[in-house]
């Protein structure tokens, strides 16, 4: 599944699941996007749908993207 990154800018209805100003992995979900939702891996470590207006897209350098993805993979191995 294609991944990109977003920053949470609102968490009105989900304060336990989303932290404002935090970087999240966005998973590509065309069906959700048609309905103005995006799928992100939230604080539970699972992927859920949230309103797209709760997030802003982020462009990362290749080096930063690799570092984050390496860290995420290491976290998965520790589970």
JOJOKA-V699645 format. One record per pair of residues at least 6 apart in sequence whose C-alpha atoms are under 6 Angstrom apart, sorted by the first residue. I is the first residue (numbers start at 1). GAP is how many residues later the second one is. Records with the same first field share a line. If there is no record, write none. Layout:
I=GAP + GAP
//
This chain:
2=26
3=23 + 24
4=21 + 22
5=19 + 20 + 21 + 53
6=17 + 18 + 49 + 50 + 51 + 52
7=14 + 15 + 16 + 48 + 49
8=12 + 13 + 14 + 46 + 47
9=11 + 12 + 45 + 46
10=10 + 44
11=7
17=25 + 26
25=15 + 16
26=13 + 14
27=12 + 13
32=6
36=16
37=13 + 14 + 15
38=11 + 12 + 14
39=9 + 10
40=7 + 8
41=6
//
